[in-house]
Amino acid sequence: MTPRWQPTAHLETLRLRARLYHDIRQFFAKRQVLEVETPILSAGSVPDCYIEPLYTNYHGADAKRLFLHTSPELAMKRLLAAGCGAIFQITKVFRDGEVGRWHNPEFTLLEWYRPGFNQDDLIQEVDEFLQMLLHCPPAERLTYCALFEQHTGLHPLHTALSVLQDYVVQFGLRDVHRLERDTCLQLILSHHIEPLLGQTCPTVIMDFPASQAALARKRVDNPQLAERFEVYVQGIELANGFYELTDPVEQRQRFEQDLANRKALNLATYPLDERFLAALESGLPDCAGVALGLDRLLMLIAGASHINEVLAFPVDYA
């Protein structure tokens, strides 16, 4: 039997992707944001409990394991620390085990950073970006806490953990009373709230719990919250942005806590990116950054129902 060799995306969709990239570059050129390129291979990886990197073994004189980046974030921040100013990148990224309607282990990410921007500034620019490409109305903005109270009647910070665990029972999961608070919140968001978001205009969720800060800074006026936002369109998470943490000590502490969490979950651990941490120590400018999934954006533009419809050769046909 001859294996399938043809692309899974129609040729017109591939042309649409090319036009999308052209429009994106025009958007940033008008704003004098520099396009950059950083390595796909890295000596370290972000120790996120919910993201698994792919890796390869390098057999040169300095033999070592190298990771295919899950995001260009750390390398781009090294450029920011070197004084390059506002930058963007369109790049392939890789995450192990992510396959489905909206996922392929190799996918395309748009990431950009704006020195001098805060969370609100970047949300406004993302909104303008989406209005241009999707011809959609301006986005609505909701805080994470207000969103949870609106859809569940629960306050994500103040509701007892046992109540959150009881709420998760309806999703058909087992051993829910072993789940931690953030896991419960993420399950409620993904199963119950996300499908309702961004139906008439993009929805921006902002000010996440500090426990989900990732690489975002905490709010000065309320350290229980982080200046992190996500953008949803038609129930799909499209973008994830931060008012970036610039404190190297706090960032190292967060990475070490993430490593401890991975060990507790019997997940593989990875070396920290010491070059990134050294760049933070040298001084990262005050900035905000965002990552946006271009395959998902193209799905929305093309009216596609599966990611395979916008990829020439997804993982099963690579």
C-alpha positions, 0 to 999 in steps of 0.5 A: 500500500502506497503511503499518503504523500499529499499535503493535508492542507489545501493549496489555497490554505497554504497560500493563505498562510503565506499571506498571513505571514506577509500581513504580520510582517507589515503590521510590525514593520509599521511599528518598527518592531525588528524581526529576529531569529533565535536557535531552535536547539537549547541547552536548557528548557523551561521546567513547566509541569504542563509542557514536555520538551522534545530533545536530541543528542549532540555528538560533537566534541562537546557531546550533550543533550539539546532541547528543541525549544517549546518557545523562543522566549528565553533566547528572545529575552537575551536579545532584549537584555542585549539592547535590541529593542522591540522584537518579534519572531515567527518560529517552529516550536515543539512540545511532546505528546500534544496531538489533537484537533488544536494540537500538533507537536510541531507548530508555529508560534508568533512571539513579540516583546515590547520594551516600555509596555505594561500589561494593558499596553500589550493587550491593546496592541494584541487587540489591534492585531486581531482586529486587523487579521480577523476583522472582529470587534474590539476585545472584551477584558475580564479579570480572572477572578471576575470571570470565575465568579461570573461563570461558577459563582466561585472565587478562585483565590478565596473558595475552599479547596474542597469546594473546588474539588467537589466542583470538578467532580462533574467533569467525570475525573477520578480522585479529584480530592487529590487535586491541588488548587491550581489544577482544579482551577485549570480544569474548571477553566478548560472544561466549563469556561473556555468554550464560552469565551470569545464568541462575539469578540475576542475575550482577554482574561487578565490578572491570573493568580500569582501561583500561575504567574509563570514568567510574569511579574506579580501585581505591586498593588496585589501580590496574590495576582500576576500580570498575565493575560490570555486571549480567547477567540471562539472558545480557543486559547489563542495567546498568552502574555506577560508583563515580564518578570525582570528580577533574576533572584525571583525567576530562579526561585520560580524555576527551582520550585517548578523543578521541585514540582516536577520531581514530586509528580515523577516527571523528568527534570531538565537543566535550567537555562543559565544563560537566560538567568545570566541575561536577567542578572545583567538587566532585562528592560521593563517590557511585556511579551506575548506568544500567539499560536499561528496555526490556530489563528490560521484555522480561525481565518480559514474556517478550519475545524482541525489543525491538519487542515492548515498544516502541509504535513502534520505529525502523522504524515511527516 
